[in-house]
Amino acid sequence: MSDTKIADVRAATGAEDRNVVQLYEVARTAHLERITGADGVTLLYREKRYDFDERVADGVRIEHAGLLGTVWYAATHPVDLVEVNEPLVVRASLRSLLFIGTARIRAFLTRRRRPTVVAYAIANVPTSTLRANLPWKARVKFELQRPLSRLVARRIDRIAFGTSDAEAVYRREFGSARRGAARLVEALPVAVDLGDGADAVRPPAILFLGDLSARKGFPDVAAAWPHVRDAVVNARFVIVGRGDGVAQAQALSDADPRVEFFVAPPREVILDQLTRAKVLVLPSRRRPLWKEQIGLPLVEGLAHGCVVVTTDESGIADWLSAHGHRVVPEAEVTDRLAEAMIDALNLAVTPADVQRTLPERDGRTVAREWLYGIEG
C-alpha cells in the first residue's frame, strides 16, 4: 500500500492523528522498511539485530529504550495503539506489561481513550519443548517469566497470526487466556517490480542469504555445492551474510571461482543479488530450542521471483510445496538437498512465473492494517 493510500485510509477511519508505538525487543531492517512516512509510528527497541541497517533508519522515528526508558516513554507520551512482542516471546513480557500499564494510567489521568494493544505472532515452539531443553538456570528464569506472558495475552485486543503453525500453538498454549480478536494472514510477500528481467529465465545462480549458521543450514548447502557444481553447467553459488560460517564461506569462495561471498554488505547489494539469483536456498534445521518461523530470506526470494529450496521446518512450507518450490524433509537434508537444488536450477521458470503465485497484497501489510484498524 502506498503512503498516499495509507494516509487516505487513516483519514477515513479517523486514525490520522493516532500515536502508534511498536515495542520490540529486537529491531531489524525489515521492521524499518515497513514503517512509512504516513504511519505515525515510533519504534522502541531494546537491541539491534545483526542485519540492522543504520541508513534505512534515517527518517524513521526509532528510539533505544530499556526497561526504565520504556516506562518513561509511556508516562510522557500519549499512546493510542501499541504493538507489543507476541506473548510467546516471554523475555519481553515484563517490558510489555510495564508499558501497557503505564500507558493506561496516563490515558486515565489525561482522560484519553485506553490504548489498544495488538501483536503479530509467528512463534511456533511449544513451552513444553522449551521446558524440556532449557538449562536449569534458564528454565527457572523462563518459569518466572511465563506467568507474565499469560498476562500479556489477556491484554491483547487483536492478534494476527502469520502462519497456521503459530495459530495452532497459541490455541494450545493460551486457550481462554487469549480474549482478543484473532485473524490468520499468511506471511507471503507481493512481487517486486523487476522490469523486463521478469520474463527471462535467469542463469543458474544459487543464493544463500542471511545467518551463516548450522540452524539455517549453511553447512549443509556448502556440503551440497560440489554435487550441484558438477551437475549443472555454469552454476554459481553466491553467499551473502554473516555469522559463524564466515570463515567457511570465505574459504569456499577463495578455492572456487564459481563461488562469490559478500560479508554483511549494504542493503543495495542484497537486493541486487536477489534480482540475479534463480534459486534461494535456506534449509533450516530443527534445534532443541528453535524452529524456523518463516525465514525472511525465503520471503525476500519469493518477492524477487526466486525458486525456493528449503525444509519442512518453515511455517510456509506447505504453501511453498503447493506452488512449485522444493521442500526437503528436515530429517533428509543430508541426502536430498543437492538433488533439490539441482532440480530447482533446471526448472524452466521465469521470475514472473514465480511472482504470479503470490498474493496481490503483502501478508504482513494486510495483518498490520487489520491490527491497526486502518483497513481500506
C-alpha positions in Angstrom: 0.0 0.0 0.0 1.4 3.4 -0.9 2.0 6.2 1.6 -0.9 8.2 -0.1 -3.3 5.2 0.2 -2.4 4.6 3.9 -2.9 8.3 4.6 -6.3 8.2 2.9 -7.4 5.1 4.9 -6.2 6.6 8.1 -8.1 9.8 7.4 -11.3 7.8 6.5 -11.1 5.9 9.8 -10.2 8.8 11.9 -6.8 7.3 12.6 -4.6 10.0 11.1 -3.8 11.7 14.4 -3.1 8.5 16.4 0.2 7.9 18.2 1.4 4.4 17.5 4.2 2.6 19.2 5.9 -0.6 18.1 7.5 -2.0 21.3 10.0 -4.6 20.1 12.9 -6.4 21.9 14.9 -6.5 18.7 14.9 -4.1 15.8 15.9 -5.3 12.3 15.9 -3.7 8.9 12.7 -5.4 7.8 10.9 -3.6 10.7 12.2 -0.2 9.5 11.2 -0.9 5.9 7.6 -1.5 6.9 7.3 2.0 8.6 6.2 4.6 6.1 6.0 8.4 6.4 2.2 8.2 6.8 2.2 5.7 9.6 2.8 7.9 12.7 4.8 5.0 14.2 7.6 5.2 16.8 9.7 2.1 17.2 11.1 1.5 20.7 13.7 -1.3 20.8 16.0 -2.9 23.3 18.7 -4.1 21.0 19.5 -4.3 17.3 19.6 -7.4 15.1 22.8 -8.2 13.2 21.1 -7.1 9.9 20.1 -3.7 11.2 20.9 -1.1 8.5 21.5 2.4 10.0 20.8 4.1 6.7 17.4 2.6 6.5 16.7 4.0 10.0 17.1 7.6 8.7 13.7 9.3 8.6 12.1 6.7 10.9 11.1 7.5 14.4 13.1 5.0 16.4 14.4 5.1 19.9 16.5 2.8 22.1 14.7 2.0 25.3 15.4 -0.5 28.1 13.1 -1.2 30.9 13.2 2.2 32.6 13.2 4.0 29.3 10.2 2.1 28.1 8.2 3.1 31.3 9.4 6.7 30.9 8.2 6.9 27.3 4.8 5.5 28.2 4.5 8.0 31.1 5.5 11.1 29.0 3.9 10.4 25.6 0.2 9.9 24.6 -0.2 6.4 23.1 -3.3 5.3 21.1 -2.1 2.0 20.0 0.9 -0.2 20.9 2.1 -3.3 19.1 4.0 -5.5 21.6 6.1 -8.6 21.0 3.9 -11.7 20.8 3.2 -13.4 24.2 5.4 -16.4 23.5 8.5 -14.1 23.4 8.4 -14.4 27.2 11.6 -12.3 27.8 9.7 -9.3 26.5 6.7 -9.8 28.8 7.7 -7.6 31.7 8.6 -4.7 29.4 5.3 -5.1 27.6 3.3 -5.2 30.8 5.0 -2.1 32.2 4.4 -0.2 29.0 0.8 -1.2 28.8 0.1 -0.4 32.4 1.9 2.9 32.4 0.2 4.0 29.1 -3.2 3.1 30.6 -2.6 5.0 33.8 -1.5 8.1 31.7 -4.6 7.7 29.5 -6.9 7.6 32.6 -5.2 10.7 34.2 -5.3 12.7 30.9 -8.9 11.5 30.1 -7.8 9.8 26.8 -9.1 6.6 25.5 -7.3 3.5 26.7 -4.6 2.5 24.2 -5.3 -0.5 22.0 -2.9 -3.4 22.4 -2.0 -5.6 19.4 0.5 -8.3 18.4 1.7 -10.2 15.4 2.5 -13.8 16.1 4.7 -16.4 14.3 6.3 -18.2 17.3 5.8 -22.0 16.9 7.8 -23.7 19.6 5.5 -25.0 22.5 6.5 -24.1 26.0 6.7 -27.9 26.8 9.6 -28.1 24.4 11.4 -25.2 25.9 11.0 -26.6 29.4 12.4 -29.9 28.3 15.5 -28.4 26.7 16.5 -25.3 28.6 19.4 -25.5 31.1 18.2 -25.3 34.6 19.1 -21.7 35.3 17.4 -20.6 32.1 14.4 -22.8 32.9 14.0 -21.1 36.3 14.0 -17.7 34.6 11.6 -18.9 32.0 9.2 -20.3 34.6 9.3 -16.9 36.4 8.5 -15.0 33.2 5.9 -17.5 31.8 3.0 -16.2 34.0 3.7 -12.7 32.7 3.3 -13.9 29.1 -0.2 -15.0 30.0 -1.0 -11.6 31.4 0.2 -10.1 28.1 -2.0 -12.4 26.2 -5.0 -11.3 28.3 -4.3 -7.7 27.5 -4.1 -8.0 23.7 -7.1 -6.6 21.9 -6.1 -8.0 18.4 -3.6 -10.7 17.4 -2.7 -11.7 13.9 -1.0 -15.0 13.1 1.4 -15.1 10.2 1.3 -18.9 9.9 -1.2 -21.7 10.7 1.6 -23.3 12.7 1.7 -20.3 15.1 -2.1 -20.2 15.3 -2.2 -23.8 16.4 0.5 -23.3 19.0 -1.3 -20.3 20.5 -4.6 -22.1 20.7 -2.9 -24.9 22.7 -0.8 -22.6 24.9 -3.3 -20.0 25.9 -6.8 -21.2 25.2 -9.3 -19.0 27.0 -6.5 -16.7 28.3 -6.4 -15.1 24.9 -9.5 -13.0 24.8 -8.9 -10.5 21.9 -9.9 -10.8 18.3 -7.7 -13.1 16.1 -7.0 -13.5 12.4 -4.8 -15.7 10.3 -3.0 -13.9 7.5 -0.2 -16.0 5.9 3.1 -14.1 5.7 3.5 -14.0 2.0 5.0 -11.1 0.0 4.0 -9.3 -3.1 6.0 -9.2 -6.2 8.8 -6.7 -6.6 8.9 -4.8 -9.9 11.7 -6.4 -11.9 11.0 -4.7 -15.2 12.0 -6.6 -18.3 14.0 -9.1 -16.3 10.9 -10.8 -15.0 10.2 -12.6 -18.2 13.6 -14.2 -18.9 14.8 -17.4 -17.3 17.8 -16.5 -15.1 21.2 -18.0 -15.3 21.8 -20.9 -12.8 22.8 -19.0 -9.7 22.1 -20.1 -6.1 21.8 -17.6 -3.3 22.3 -18.3 0.4 21.2 -15.2 2.3 21.3 -14.4 6.0 22.8 -16.0 9.1 25.7 -18.4 8.1 24.8 -20.8 10.9 24.1 -24.5 11.2 20.5 -23.9 12.2 19.9 -22.1 8.9 21.5 -24.9 7.1 24.6 -23.1 5.7 27.0 -26.1 6.3 24.5 -28.3 4.5 24.4 -26.0 1.5 28.2 -25.8 1.4 28.4 -29.6 1.5 25.9 -30.0 -1.3 27.5 -27.4 -3.5 30.2 -29.6 -5.1 27.5 -32.0 -6.3 25.5 -29.1 -7.7 28.6 -27.7 -9.4 29.3 -31.0 -11.1 25.8 -31.5 -12.3 24.8 -28.0 -13.6 27.0 -26.3 -16.2 27.8 -22.7 -15.3 26.1 -22.9 -11.9 27.2 -20.2 -9.5 26.9 -20.0 -5.7 26.5 -16.6 -4.1 26.8 -16.3 -0.3 25.5 -13.2 1.4 25.6 -12.9 5.2 27.5 -13.1 8.4 27.8 -15.4 11.4 29.6 -18.5 12.5 30.1 -19.7 8.9 32.1 -16.7 7.7 35.4 -18.5 7.7 33.9 -21.5 5.8 32.2 -19.2 3.3 35.4 -17.3 2.7 37.5 -20.5 2.2 34.9 -21.8 -0.2 35.0 -18.6 -2.2 38.8 -18.4 -2.2 39.0 -22.0 -3.5 36.2 -21.9 -6.1 35.9 -19.2 -8.8 32.2 -20.0 -9.2 31.5 -19.1 -5.5 31.1 -15.4 -4.5 30.9 -14.2 -0.9 29.6 -10.9 0.4 30.2 -10.3 4.2 27.3 -8.3 5.7 27.0 -6.0 2.6 24.8 -2.9 2.3 21.2 -3.4 1.6 21.5 -2.5 -2.1 24.0 -5.3 -2.6 21.5 -7.8 -1.1 18.7 -6.5 -3.3 20.9 -6.7 -6.4 21.8 -10.4 -5.7 18.1 -11.2 -5.1 17.4 -9.9 -8.7 20.2 -12.1 -10.1 19.6 -15.4 -8.3 17.5 -18.2 -9.8 17.3 -20.2 -6.6 17.2 -19.0 -3.0 18.2 -21.8 -0.6 17.6 -21.8 3.2 17.4 -25.4 4.5 16.5 -24.6 8.1 17.3 -27.3 10.7 15.4 -28.0 13.9 17.2 -27.2 17.2 16.0 -28.2 20.7 15.0 -24.6 21.5 14.3 -23.3 17.9 12.2 -23.9 14.9 12.1 -21.8 11.8 9.1 -19.5 12.0 9.0 -18.3 8.4 12.5 -17.4 7.2 12.8 -13.8 6.0 15.2 -14.7 3.1 12.5 -17.0 1.8 10.0 -14.2 1.7 12.5 -11.9 0.0 13.4 -14.5 -2.5 9.8 -15.1 -3.4 9.2 -11.4 -3.9 12.1 -11.2 -6.3 11.0 -14.2 -8.3 13.4 -16.8 -7.0 12.6 -20.5 -6.8 12.9 -21.5 -3.2 14.7 -24.6 -1.7 14.0 -25.1 2.0 13.0 -27.7 4.5 9.6 -28.5 6.0 10.5 -26.5 9.1 9.4 -23.2 7.7 5.9 -22.0 8.7 5.1 -21.5 4.9 6.5 -24.9 3.8 3.0 -26.2 2.8 2.4 -23.2 0.6 5.8 -23.5 -1.0 5.4 -27.2 -1.8 1.9 -26.5 -3.3 3.3 -23.8 -5.6 6.2 -25.5 -7.3 9.1 -24.8 -4.8 11.3 -27.5 -3.4 10.7 -28.6 0.2 13.0 -31.2 1.7 12.1 -33.1 4.9 14.4 -31.8 7.5 15.5 -35.3 8.5 16.6 -36.0 4.9 18.6 -32.8 4.2 22.0 -34.6 4.0 20.7 -37.0 1.4 18.3 -34.8 -0.6 19.4 -31.2 -0.5 21.8 -31.4 -3.5 19.1 -33.1 -5.6 16.6 -30.4 -4.7 19.0 -27.6 -5.6 19.9 -29.2 -8.9 16.2 -29.7 -9.7 15.4 -26.1 -8.9 18.2 -24.8 -11.1 16.9 -26.9 -14.0 13.4 -25.6 -13.8 12.3 -23.7 -16.9 10.6 -20.9 -15.0 10.9 -17.2 -15.1 10.8 -14.8 -12.1 7.4 -13.7 -13.4 6.2 -17.3 -13.2 7.2 -17.4 -9.5 5.7 -14.0 -8.8 2.3 -14.9 -10.4 1.7 -17.3 -7.5 2.0 -14.5 -4.9 -0.9 -12.6 -3.4 -1.9 -9.2 -4.6 -1.2 -7.7 -1.2 1.7 -8.3 1.2 0.5 -10.5 4.1 2.4 -8.6 6.8 0.8 -5.3 5.5 -2.7 -6.8 5.5 -2.1 -8.1 9.0 -0.8 -4.7 10.2 -3.7 -2.8 8.7 -6.2 -5.1 10.5 -4.3 -4.8 13.7 -4.1 -1.0 13.5 -7.7 -0.6 12.3 -6.8 1.1 9.0 -8.2 -1.4 6.5 -9.4 0.1 3.3 
